[in-house]
């Protein structure tokens, strides 16, 4: 077992295996990246990285992108979207999702009223106002980030609510089939 670093915090190379680091680096990609880049980020051997990326492609978690003579990898964003929606449905009741949607909408409406804007983009444009203090600028930047997150969460929750009945029906069907198989 490795010793923690001087400040008491373990580095991720001490706390995670090479394969865990590779998965972590690959799952958080914002743009397609090469095996070399992912290997460097994960502090893992090229061969281990290549093997793990191939496994992730086969599992449907990553997509391979051919760019000229280089192979790049990126998350399967469609799968990530459906995984997030599925998690929302599995971990929350309909009422909990509705309540969260209402809370998000209320928070956005408060920002709209407070800053006299309709969208986070409008708030972003107000950053150019020369009369704002540095504290006001920081506050507005923070609100913009929260607003963007809220809009993404709202979009996911709406999808989850739209699919809730279908997912429940599919789950019931799977349970019925399993019950018949074990009877």
N, C-alpha and C positions, 0 to 999 in steps of 0.2 A: 504494500500500500504506500502511495506516495505521500510525502510530507506536504502540508499546506504551505503556501508561500509566506514570506515574512509578515505580510499584513493580515494573515489568517484566511485569505480568500484563495480557493483553488482555481487554477486556470481551467479552461474547458478541456485542455489536453489531459489534465489530471482527473477531471470529473466525468469525462465522456470517452467512450471508445472511439476509435478512428471511424468506424462505420456510422456511429451516432452523429459524429461531427459532420461527416459527409452528407448524411440525410438532412441534418439541420441546415447546412449551407445550401443544399439543393432546393429544399422546400421554401426557402425565403428569397429565392432569386426574383429580381424585378425585371430582368432582361436575360435573354439566352446567354449562357456562358460555356466556356470550353472545360474539358477535363482538367487541363492545366490550371485554370483559374480556380475551379472548385477545389482541386487538390491543395493548392496554395492556401486558400481560405480556411480549409478544414485541417490544415497542417497534417496531411495524410499522404501516404505513398501514392504515386500515380496509378500503379496497378490496382491497389485497393480501391481507389476512387473510381477508376474505370469499371471495375467489376460491380461496385455498389450502384453506380449510375445505370449500368445495364439491367441490374435487378429491378431498380425503380421504374425503368421504362417498361419492363415485362409486367410489372404489377400495375401499370397504368397511372403511376403517380407522376412520372415525368414524360415529357415529349422530346424526341430527338429532332433537331433542326439542322439541316445541311446548309451551310453558308460557304460558298465557293468550295474550298478543299478542306474546310474545317467542320467538325461535328460539334454542335452546341446543344445544350440541354436547358430546358425550362420546365417549370411546373405545368401540369395539366390544369389550366385555370377552370375549365368546365367541371372537372372532377372536384376541385377545391370548392367551387360554388355549391355544388350539390351536397358535398360533405358538410359544409357549414349549415345549409338549410336542414339537412337531416338531423344534425346535432341540435339545432334549435327546436325541432319538432320532438325529438326524443327526450330532451331535458326540460321542456317547458309545456305547460298546459296551454290551451288556446287562450284562456283568460289571462295568463301571465304574459303571453305575447301581445295580446291586445293592450294590456296595461303598459307594457314597455313602449309600444307604439304611441300611445297617448302621451306618455312622459316625454318621449323624444320630440313629438310635435309641439308640446307645451314649451319645452326648452328652446326650440327654434323660434317659436312665436315671441318668446321673451327677448331673444337676441334681435329679432326683426324690429321690435318696438324700441328697445334700448338704443340701438344704433341707427334707426330709421332707414333700414335697408331691407330688401326682399330676399337676397341670397348672400351666401358667403363670398361670392365674387364681388358683390357690391361693397361688402365690408372690406374686402381686400383692396378695392380701389380707394377706400377712405384712408389707407395707410399713407398715401401720398400727400395728405393734408398737412401742410407745414405747421399747423397750430398744435399738433399732438405732442405730448411729452413722451419721453422714452418709456415711462411706465404705461402710458396709454397705448403706445405701439406694441409693447410686449403683450398687454392684455388682449388687444385685438388679434394679434398673431395666434395667441392661445385659443381664443374663441373660434377663429377660422379653422384651426386644426380640429377642435371638438365638433364644430358644425359639420365638417367634412366626414368625420367618423360617424356622427349621428345620421347623416344622409345615407351612408353605406349601410349602417345597422337597420335603418328604416326600410331600405330596399330589400335587405335579406329577410326581415321580419314579415314584410308584405308577401314575399314569395312563400315563406313558410306557412303563413295563414292560408294562402291560395291552395297550397298542396296538402294541407293538414289532413283533410278527409281522405284523399287518395292514399296517403302514407298509412293512415289508420286502417283503411280497407285492405291494403297490401299486407300489413302486419297480421290482421285477423285471418286473412287467407292463408298465410304461412303457418299460423298457429293451428288452423283447421286441418291443413295438410299434414302437419307434424303429428297432431292428435290421431288422425286416421291411420298414419303409418305405425304408430306405437300401439294401436288398439288391436 
